[in-house]
Amino acid sequence: MARPKRPHREDSNIVPLSIRRGATGMEALTEAKLWRNPCWFAFRFNHIALRYNAPLYGWIKRQTGLSRPEFVVIYSLGLLDGALARDIANSSGFPKNTLSRAIEKLCGLGLIERRTDTADRRNHTLHLLPAGRRVFDETLQQFVHFEERMLQTLSPAERDTLSSLLAKIVLDTPNWAVDVDDDALSLEDPD
């Protein structure tokens, strides 16, 4: 494989680490989206997420019978028991009505329960029941192993760099536009 060409930083029309056509073994459109695309970061990031999520959530469905939104609730509560449904919606990107149906089903299956929030009685916190905790515990390692497989091509130093760079981008997300309109299309700082 030819060594990737690094563009000059000033040239925003050239994709970093351009790859020669056909060099990846990927189908042509996927290759174009990943390597000849002015939105290279978002498309590569989505490609990686798809290659992680699709197999794992397919496996979850076969192993547990749970849909992706249902398992997202289980996984979220496995990380932070006592979360609110709105927080799961905000952190997962699923619509509130989709998660509401998932929560109803999980309660009916005896995997989670709702409790009145002692700090604000208008809210209900969500909690794993023992059967829900077992689902989380029995599936977590597959997620960990799959992520380890994804990262095995990177050295420990590269993993640290990747983690730091992604953290920097994630921590900036509160500054991003929530909706895209003409004002949001500008990269200029309005201040």
N, C-alpha and C positions, 0 to 999 in steps of 0.2 A: 504494500500500500504506500502511495506517495505521502511524504511528510506534509501535514496540513500547513497551508500558507497563512501566516499571521498578517492581517491587514494593518495599515497605518491607522492609528487611533482617530485621527481627524476624519477619516472617511467613514461616515455613519452608514453608507449604503452597502458596505462590504460586511459580510457575516464573519465574526471571529471563527477561526479554525475551519475555514472552508474545506470541504472534502470533494475530491474528484468524483464526477458522476459515475455511478455504478460501483464505487469502491467499497460501499458499506454492505452490499448484499441485500439491502432493503428494497422494497418495491418503490418505483420511481416517485410517486406522489409523496410518500412518507419521507423519502430522502430529500425531496425538494422542500418540504415543510421544515425539516430539521436543519438543513445545511445551506439552502439558498433562499432564505426568508429574512426580511428585515426585522421580523419579530421572533428571532431565533431563541431567545431565552424562554419566552412564554410557551412556545411550541415544544421545545426540548423538555421543559419542566412538565408540561401536560403529557408528553409521550412517556416520560418516566413514571408519572403517577398512574397513567393508564396501565402500563406494564406491571405495576405493583398491585393496583386495586382489582383489576379484572380477574386475575387468577385467584387472588386471596378471597374475594367475596364470592366467587364461584365455589371455591372450596368450603367456605362458611355455609353457603346454602346447602351443599351436599351433606356436610357433617351435622349441621344443627337444624336445618329447615328454616333458618332465619334469613330475611331479606337484608339487603345492605343497610337501609335506614334502621331496621330493628337491631342489627348488630352494632351499628354506630352508637346507639343508646347504651347497649351493654358495655362496649369498649370505653365510652366516655365515663360511665359510672365505675368501671374497673379502675380508671385512672383517678377519678375524683367522685367518690360516693357522696350523695347529697346534693348534686347539681340540680339546677332548675332547667326545665325544658327549653326555655328561651336561650339559655347559655349553650345548650347542646346544639340548638339551631344556629346560633351565631358562630360557633366554632366549627361546625360541619358543613355549612352552606345548604343544608336541606331546608325546605320550606317548613314553617311551623305546622301546617296541616298534615304534611307527610309524617312528621315526627309525632304528632298527636295520635295518628292512627297506629304508628309503631308502638308508642307507649301503651295505648289501650290493649293492643295484642299481647305485649310483654307482661302487663299486669294480669291479663286473663290466663296466660301460661304459667303464672307463678314465678316469673324470673325477676321481676322488680315490683316495688310498691311505691305508692305516693304517701307522703306524710305532710301534714301541715307544718309550714316553716315557722319555727318558734320566734324568729326575729320579725317576720311579717306574715301574719295569719292569712293574708290574701294569696300568698304563694304556696305552692306545694313542691317540696323537694323530692327527688327521685332516689331510690336506694335499691341496690342489688339484694335480692334474697339469696339464700344459699345455692339454689339451683342456678341462678344467674351468675353468681360468683364462680361456680364450677365451669360454666360455659366460657367465661372470660379466661380463667386460669388454664383451661384445656386448649384454648385456641391461641393464646398470646405467643407461645413459642414459635408457632408457624409464621407469624408476622415478623418476629425478631429474626428468625432464620432467613426469611425472604429478603429482609433489608440487608442482612449481612452479606447475602449473595450479591445483591445489587452493588454494594460498596467494596467488594473484594478486589476490584480492579484498581482501587486507589490505595496508595501507601498511607500509613498512619498520619503522616504530615499533611498529605493531600486531604484526608478526611477532616482533619482539624481545620484546614483552610476552608474547605467547602462548608463546614458547619458554621464557621465564623462569618463567611460571606452571606450565607442564607439567613443567619440570625440578623445581620445588618439590614437585609432587605425586608424581612418579616417585621422587624421593629419599626420600619418606616411606613408600613401599610396603613396606620391610622391617618397618615398625611395624604393618602390617595383619595381620589374622587370616589364616591359611593355610586354615583350614576354618571354615565357618559353624556355630556352635552357639549356644546361648542366651547364653553369655558374650560371644561376638563381636558380638552384636546391639546391645550397649550402646555408646554413644558416649562414655561416661564413662571417664576415665583411671583404671585400677584402683589406681594408687599414691596 
